[in-house]
Amino acid sequence: MIFLFWSIKKFNKLKSIKIMFEKNHGIIIACDVSIDKLEELVEKTYGIEGVVGYKIGANLAIEHGLREIAGKIKKYGLPVIYDHQKAGTDIPRMAEPFAKACKNSGIDSVIIFPQAGPKSELAFIEAIKNNGMIPMVGGEMTHEAYLIEDGGFIKDDAPSMMYEIAAKNNVEYFIIPGNKMEAIKKYHLLLTNMINEPKYCMPGIGKQGGEIEKVFSILRGYNAYAIIGSAIYGSDDIEKAARKFAKEAMEFE
């Protein structure tokens, strides 16, 4: 039986904000799978305590259509987060049509990595919010050779600037790399000095080396959600793997 979680994204009159997740801790399952395996993945995991939502990427959306993919997940009642890989890098005037397309496809939240600069970042944040969705803003990614100091292209202080702009514009959810402990500490200190309750969603946990217990301990007292993909959908027992990670996250609830 499919349960409808009517309170997802419910309106909180005290804070005048939409609540993305009912729990303060949990896991978001990254659905980087074929369309044939997508429904199996969701069917086996949506009812597990601590599974709070699903993230879909551009590959599925390009091949099968964002609306179709989102619809296959939304019927299970949990929020759908779209990771365009990487949204927020276009010119500012493209933010509104992009956000409108996501909204019309049934998306609840959109991840952006605003590497195109502050004007694009502001435009995408506002467009996402104006279309009734929740922006999640990333700055530093999980892989090696991203920042200049590590051999990459991105200025070392650029992620901090992206997070600062987001925080100043009422963004609550931040994407930080779950496999880089020093980066987590750095951005957590930055954000807690700017806003009261930053909320963190973290890829890099599982096969990329990050561990829920270590990461959530750094962020104790703040909402934290691990974004986990192949360590779950690539497992021989999807449900067992999801329960393991969800249980680890719920120990901080």
N, C-alpha and C positions, 0 to 999 in steps of 0.2 A: 504494500500500500504506500502511496506517495503522500507524504505529509506536506501541507502548505504552511510555511512559516510566515504568517501574516505580518509579524513584527519586524521583518527585515526592512531596513531603511525606514523604520517608523520615525515619526516626527517627535522630537523631544521639545516640549513647550518651554521647559525651563532653560534650555541652552539655545533654542531656536536653530538646531542643526539636525541633520539627518544622521541616524545611527547606522553605520554600515554593518557591524557585527554585533550579535547579542552578547558575546563573550569577550572578555578582556585579553584572552590568550587563545591560541589555537593554530591550526595549519590551514593554509590555502593550497589546494592541489593544482599544480601547473599541468594543463592538459595538452602537452606537446605530443599527441598521439594521432593515429589515423582516425578518420571518422567512424570506422567500424569498431574501433576499440573505445571511442569516447563514451558511448552510453554504458558500456560495461564498467568503465572506470567510475563513472558517477553513480551508477546503480549500486556498486559494491561499497561505496564510501560515504554517500550523502547522509546516512543516518548515524554515523559514528560521532559520538560526543567529542567535540574539539575540532571537527572539520567545519570550518566556518564559511568557505566559499571556494570558487574555482576561477582560475586564470586561464584565459585562452589567448593564443598568439596569432600572429599574422599569417602563418602558413595555412592553418585550417581556414581562416577567414578568406584568404585569397582563393583557395581551391573550391570551397563549398559555400561561401557567403557568410558574412558575419551574423545575419539574422537567423539563418538556419542553425548555425552552431550554437548561438546563444539560446535559441529556443529549446534545443535538446537538453540544456542544463537547467534552464529556468523552471521547467515543469517540476523539478524536484525541490523548489522552494528556497534555494540558497543563492546568494548574490553572484553575479558574473562580472569579473574584472577583465577588461581588454588591455592587452599589452601589444601595442602596434609595432614595437621594435624598430625604431624608437620614435614615438610620437613626441611632438613638441619641437621638432627640428625643422619645421617648414616656416614659411613667412607668416607674419601675424594674421593676415587676412584669410588664410586658409584654416584658421582655428575653428571658426564658427561652422562652416560646412562639415568639417571633420567631426566635431562634437555632435552636430545634428544627426549625422549618419549613424554614429554610435548610439545615440538615444533612440532613434527609430528602429534600431536593430535589437533593442531590449537590453542594452548594457547598463549596469549599475554604477560602475566605476572605471576610470581610465588611467592607466599609468603613462606618465610622460617623463622623458629625460631631456630637459630643455637646453640642449647643447647649441641651439641656434641663437642664443642670446636672451637678454632680459625682456625685450619687447615681445618676442615670440612666447616666452614663458608666461608673461602676464596675459597675453591674448588667449593662450590655451587654457590656463587656469580659469579665467573668467568664462570662456565659452563652455567649458565642461560644467561649471557650476550653473550657468544660466540655462543649461539644458537639463537640469535636474539630476546630474550625476555627481559623483564624488571624485575629485582629482587626487591622485597619488603621485607625488613628485620624487623622482630619483635624481641622484647626482653622480655618485661613484658606482661603478659596476663591479662584478665579482671576478672578472678574469684578469690575468696578468697583462702588463704593458698597456695600461689604460691611461694613467697619469704620466706626465712628462718625466717625473722623477723615477718612474719604473720603465721608461722606454716607450711610453705611449705618446699620444697627440694632445691630450687634454691638460690644460694648465693645472698645476697642483692645487690651487685655491679655487678653481672653477666650481667643483661640487659644493663647497661651502657657500659660494655665492648663490648657486641655484637653490639650496635649502633655505638660505636667508630670505630671498625674495618670496619663496613659497610661504614661509612662516609669517612674513609681514603682510601677506595677502590671505590670511585665514585658512591656509591649508592645514589639515590635521594629520594626514597620512603621508609618511615618508618612506621611500624605498632605500634601504641601506644594505651594503654587502654583508651577508651573514657569515662569510668565511674570512673576514678581515677584522680581527678583534680590535686593533688599534684604531681603525677607521670608525668602528661602531662607537668606541669611547669618545672619539673626537667629535663626531656629529651629534651624539647624545648630549654632550656638554654644550655644544653650540646651540642646539634647539631648546634645551631646558632653560637656557639663559634668555630665551626669547619668548617662549610660550609655555603655558602651564602644563598642558597635557599632550605632548606629541605622541603620535601612535606610529609604530614601526612595522613594516612588512619587509621580510628579508629573504631574498633568494640566496643561493650559495650554501644552503644547509642540506646535508645528505652527501651526494656523490662529489660535490665540490669542496667538501672538507669541513663545513660548518656544523656545529653541534648545538642542538636546542638548549641543553642544560647550561652550557657556557655562555651562549649569547643572551638567553633570557635572564641569566643571573646578572649580567652587566646592566640590563634594562629593568631590573626588578622594581615593581611599583608603577610601571608604565605598560600600556597595551603593546603586546608584541605578538606577531604572527609570522610563522615560518612558511615561506613559499617553497614547496617541495614537489619535484616532478619525477624524474627517472627513478629515484630511490623508491618510489611507490609504484608508478605504472610499469616500471621495468622489473618489478619483483615477481617471483614465481607465485606469490600469494599476495595479491593487491590489498585485500581487506586486512590481512594480518600486518602488513607493512604500514598501512594507514593508521591502524589502531595503535601501533607502537609509537609512531611520531605524535599522534594526537594525545596519547596518554602522557608523554613527556611534556608536552605543552601545557596540558591541563593541570599538571602538578604545580604550576605557578598561578593558577586561577584563584 
